[in-house]
Structure formats: C-alpha cells, structure tokens
C-alpha cells in the first residue's frame, strides 16, 4: 500500500512529464548476479565467498564501492588499491559476460513502465551501476526500448546521492525538475532527488528497507510499483 498521503504540492490530476527510476532494487533484483560476480572476484583474490544477504546490504553506491565492501567485509571498508583494482577487473569481466543470468524484474514493473510510457510519460534510468552494464541488462529483461535515456555511474563525475546524475537525466529528457518524479529504494535516491528539486517516491521492497523514507522527503512510500500511477489518479495496472 501507499503509506501516508501524498502532499498537495505533488498530487496531480495527470501524470508528470517524466519519471526517473533507480535500477537495482527498484526495477530489478540483480543481487543474485552481483553476488555471483563478486564471488568470482573474491575467489581470484583468494578470499572466501559471501552470501546474497551480504551483497544486498552493500549495493547502492556503484561497483567500485561494492568491491571495497566485499574485499573488507565492511560497508565503510577500503581495500588496498592493487587488490581492489584486480578484483574490480574480474568482477567487471564476469558481469559484462552475463549480467542477467538470474536477475529478475520486480512484480508489476513491466506493466507499470509500459503503462506510463503509453500515457506519454518520458522515462529514464538513473543508477550508480556502470553505464556499460545498463543497456544489456535492460535488453535482456525486455525493457530495452522503454527508457528515453540511461544515466549510469560513470555518466557524470559524481554518483548519487549527489544531485548531478538526476540533473543530467532531466537535461537529457528536457524536463523541469518540478515536472518530474524520481523513484528509488534507498536513502541514496531520496537524497539525490531532493537535492535536485525532484519529488521522490520510495519503494519498500528493495535493498534499503530500514530507511526512514519520509524523513528524507519522500512524498509517497509504495509496497509495489504498480501503485505508482495511482498517485496521479490513474488506475493501477492489473
């Protein structure tokens, strides 16, 4: 369900001009494939494998940060440069070869984004995942032609939670911040959207379930993405 009312400033009788989506944890559960590739990198480094639960808690700040966390076992860990560089190269090679062996769209994603696009809403992906992986993953999941643009973790000099990737996406789709929404699953997304002046919507099924999304300015918190169109008075897809 949607938790709490949508503020009157963001409630609309029609959809916005653009909706920007985070990728991992919002549209796609990619943890199985990320874990497989992280473990390939750890094996190359002579370290033991980690679990999907561990990787789920480390996702959200890009591949480089993910490998620092995996190599040290800590969210704030920082591995030696040579070890990190080698591990990241192995991870990238494995992920590039097969980014979607076990990744899946979350329930209702296909219906929701298809419906929004049919309604004339411009759609974009804004993710901290390296750009080279975004299009192949979306293609394999059947969303290759759905989004007007993809902004990856190396598309701008700074990652989310910096607002620059969000502003870059708005420029690409030629949409004003007050005519767009950003949908994400983490504090990183909420902070980036708020700093860019974009209304943010959180989903609870992703990788940051303990986040207090309302405290970070989310105008709505959804348990399923199919509830997103109802924010604008449009029936949820069935």
N, C-alpha and C positions, 0 to 999 in steps of 0.2 A: 504494500500500500504506500501511498504518499504520506509521509509523516509531516504533519503541520501544514498550515495554509501557505499558499504562495502569496508573497506580498503584492499589494495592489499595483505597485510600480511595474511588476513583471508579469502580472496576469494580463492576457491579451485575448481578444476575440478571434485572432487568426495567428497562424504560426509565425515565427520570426523569419527574417531574411536568410539567416544562416545558423546552423548548429555545428559546433566543433566538438569532436569526440576524441577523448583519450582512446588508446588502443588496448594494451594489455590490462586486463582486469575490468574493462568497461565493455568492449565489444567482443574480445577474445580471451578465453582461458588458455594462455600459452605456457603455463608453468610446466606441464609435462615435457614439452620440447626444450624449454630453457634448462630444466633440470638435467635432461639427457646430455645437452651440450656442455653445461657446467661440469658435469661429472667426467666428460671426456677431457676437459681442460685440467681438472684436478688429477686424473689418472696420469696425464702427461707430466704433471708436476710432482708425482709420487705421493699425492695426498689421498686420503680416504674419500669415498663418495658421500654426498649429502642427500637429504631427503627433499621431496617436493614441498613438504611443510616448511622446511628451512628456506628454500628458494622463494616460496610465496611471501615470506616476510622480508626478503631482500630486494624484490622487484620494485621498480618505480623511478630509479634515478639513472637509467641508462646502463648499457652493457659494461662499460669500464668500471663503474661503481659496483655493479653486481659481482664482477670478478674479484675486486678488492674484498668484498664481504665474504665471498666463498673461500678465498685463499686464507683469510684470517679467522673466519667463523664469527665475525662481529660486524654489526651494521656500521660501526664507526671505524672499522679496521682499514689499514693502509698497508698493502703488501709491498715488498721490495720491488723497485722499478723493473729490474730484469725479469723477475719471476712473473710479475703482472703482465708485462708485455708479451712474454711467451705464452702464458695461459690465455690471454685475450685473443691472440692469433689462432690458437687451437679452437677456442670457442667459436670465433667468427667463421672459421672454415667449416666446422660441423654444422653450424646453424645455417650458413649460406647454402650448403648442400641439401638440407632438408629442414626447412623452417616450420613445416606443418605436418609432421607425421602423426602427432596426437593432439594438436591444438584444435579447439572447437569454438564456434560461436556460442555465446550465452543464449539461453532461451529467449525468443522474441526479438533478437537483434535484426535478423534478416527482414522480418515483417515490418519492424519499426522504421528502419532506414529506407526501405523500399517505399513505404507509405509517405515518408517525409519528402523524399525525392520526387515522388509522383505529384505531391502537393506544391512543388516548385521551390522547396527549401534547398538552399545551397548547403552541401555537406562537406566537411573537411576532417581530416585526422591530424591531431597534434599530439605527438608522442615523443618520449625520450629514447625510444628504440632507434638505433642507427637507420638512416634512410634506406640503405641498400636492402634491408630486410622487409620493409613495409609493403611495397607493392607485391612482391612474390607471396607474402603471407595472405594478403587480401585476395589476390588472384585465386589461390588455392581454396579459399573459403567462399568463393563465389561473389565477392564484393569488389572485384577489380574495376568495374566501371561506375561504381556508386558515388565516389567522392570526387569533388572538384579539384582537390589538391591534398597532398600529404606533406606535413612538416615533421621531419624526423629530428633525432637528437643531434645531428650534425648539420642541420639546415641553417642554423643560426649560431652565433658564437656562444650563446648561453642556453642552458636547459631550463625547463620548468623546474622549480617554481618561479623562475624569472618570467616576467610577462612577455619577453621578446618573442618567443615562438608563437604565442597567441596573437600578438600584434602582426606578426609576419603572415600568419594564416588569414587574418582579417584583410590584410592588404591584397593577398592573392585572390580572395573571393570578392574583393571590393565591397566590403560590408562595414558599416559603422559599428563600433563596439556596443552601442545601446540598441542595436537591432539584431544582436546575436546572443546565443547561449553557448556555454561550454559544459559538456557532460563528462564527468570523471568519477573515479573510485577512490581517490586519495587526497590527503592534505596538499600534496604537490599540485594537483589540478585546481583545487579550491583557491589556493594562494595565487597561482598564476592567473586564473581568471579574474579574481578580484583586483589584482594589481593592474590588469589590462582594462578594467572597467566593463567586463563582460559578466552578465548574470550566470551564476554557476548552479548546476544541478548535480547532485551526488547519487551514486548507486551503491547499495549496501552489500552486493554480492561479490565485490572484488577483493583486492589484496590489502585493504586498509580498514577492516571492519570496526576497529576500536576508535576510529576518528570521530571527533565531535564536529560533524559537517556543518551544523547550524552555527556553531561558534565561529566557524571560518567563513560564514557569509552565504552558505548555500541557500537558495530560495526554495528548494524542494529537495527531499531525500526519497528516493524510489527503491523499492524492493525488486522491481522488474522494469526493464527498459520499455516494455510495451505501455507503461503508464505515462511515458514522456508526452505523447500528443495530447493527453487529457489536460495538461497544464494550459493549453491554448483552446480548450473547448472542443477538441477533436476526439472522436471515439477511438479507444484503444484498438489496435489490430487484433484480429481473432485467428 
